[in-house]
Amino acid sequence: MDLSFILNELGEDREQYFNAVAPPIVQSSNFAFDSVSDMRNLLLDEYKGFLYSRGNNPTVAILQKKLAALDGAEAALVFGSGAAAIFASVLSQVKQGDHIVSVRDPYSWAKRMFDVILPRFGVTTTYIDGTRIENFEAALQPDTALIYLESPNSFTYELQDIEAVAKLAKSRGIVTIIDNSYCSPIYQQPIKMGIDLSLQSATKYIGGHSDTVAGVLTGSSALISKIFASEFMNIGSGIAPFNAWLLLRGLRTLPIRLQRITESTKVLVDWLKAQSNIERVFYPLDPEFEQYELAKRQMQGGCGLITIQLKADKLEQVERFCDSLQHFLMAVSWGGHESLAFPACAAMPAEDFSADEPKHRMVRMYIGLEDPGYLIKDLEQALGKM
Ligand SMILES: *Cc1c(COP(=O)(O)O)cnc(C)c1O
């Protein structure tokens, strides 16, 4: 399916709404029926139509069609956050006594689920270095029900060989879930590589304007309709129609935003690598990145997240650099129009800082839509103040 068709036409039926070019926000909690038999029909299988907006809603349905097609998947569910997509998908695939193999340091709220919530129900998790396929094989147990991936991750960008992991999992009857937030479906389509369920935080590139929190889960119709009928409806974390509409608006410009971000990021990476007070720059599509070959093979592009490792002896130097930035905002999240800085040392008590720990000197930078020269000037003055 053409990308332009997906983003501009798929799922839209303008004759249904006065030929309006922008789809309507159907702000209704419930939908009326003409007959008992019509009502019964949907009550017996709510996935099929519009009954109640905790389940399906017409504005959200347009968005779901587009997001499924972007992933090359049969079906999609849209959640009120990426964390909800993680929670529902993982919960749907495990039962008491099951075992999960996860890449180490997955997204913080996935880790919290594995470490704090699931053990209460007898589900255990083994974390592995996912850069080597042998590590997956070695960690599998007879009760392993799920392999959880995140490629690349969103701080140091370690990748997994997605096709190889999917093949291994299939041969053992194990379900695979991947967090594809870094790439978005524009740059990586894990479902096409054999992954069962792909999720992403739509807060990031899909929304693209730092004004909506949302999550996406895609997979086969069989898996998605099953998750709809249990975890999705039960958790009740579907997206509101207005937020779905904001994501539809974000989708229209997704490819050109990413194109701009990718180009600017390349310029920034090259500039950052030449700076004397920067020890190392992490970017999966930098030829010096350890897994560059794999990144080139399975990703169609690199996004705007990069991490710099500062040369610093003291916490104050890292703080001075970050505090001095004038155009990069200091904030979590990413994927919007605005460039951001997220120092790792902000996520720990100040007294725990050790210059000997490279991670403590890392600052994650998100490159937004500003002119690269404008961003370089800001970095230059801030590095000068270290
Ligand atoms: C932001 C993020 C999430 C969670 O998404 P929310 O929309 O914030 O709930 C999950 N995974 C990754 C990699 C993220 O960056």
The ligand as an SDF file (V2000), in Angstrom:
LIG
                    3D

 15 15  0  0  0  0  0  0  0  0999 V2000
    7.7540    7.1100   25.7710 C   0  0  0  0  0  0  0  0  0  0  0  0
    8.0440    5.6660   25.5880 C   0  0  0  0  0  0  0  0  0  0  0  0
    7.1430    4.6730   25.9940 C   0  0  0  0  0  0  0  0  0  0  0  0
    5.8740    4.9760   26.7460 C   0  0  0  0  0  0  0  0  0  0  0  0
    4.9910    5.7260   26.0500 O   0  0  0  0  0  0  0  0  0  0  0  0
    3.9710    6.7470   26.7870 P   0  0  0  0  0  0  0  0  0  0  0  0
    3.1970    7.2520   25.6240 O   0  0  0  0  0  0  0  0  0  0  0  0
    4.8110    7.7640   27.4640 O   0  0  0  0  0  0  0  0  0  0  0  0
    3.1790    5.9520   27.7490 O   0  0  0  0  0  0  0  0  0  0  0  0
    7.4650    3.3670   25.7160 C   0  0  0  0  0  0  0  0  0  0  0  0
    8.6230    3.0340   25.1300 N   0  0  0  0  0  0  0  0  0  0  0  0
    9.5180    3.9530   24.7430 C   0  0  0  0  0  0  0  0  0  0  0  0
   10.7680    3.5100   24.1040 C   0  0  0  0  0  0  0  0  0  0  0  0
    9.2630    5.2880   24.9650 C   0  0  0  0  0  0  0  0  0  0  0  0
   10.1710    6.2010   24.6090 O   0  0  0  0  0  0  0  0  0  0  0  0
  1  2  1  0
  2  3  1  0
  2 14  2  0
  3  4  1  0
  3 10  2  0
  4  5  1  0
  5  6  1  0
  6  7  2  0
  6  8  1  0
  6  9  1  0
 10 11  1  0
 11 12  2  0
 12 13  1  0
 12 14  1  0
 14 15  1  0
M  END
$$$$
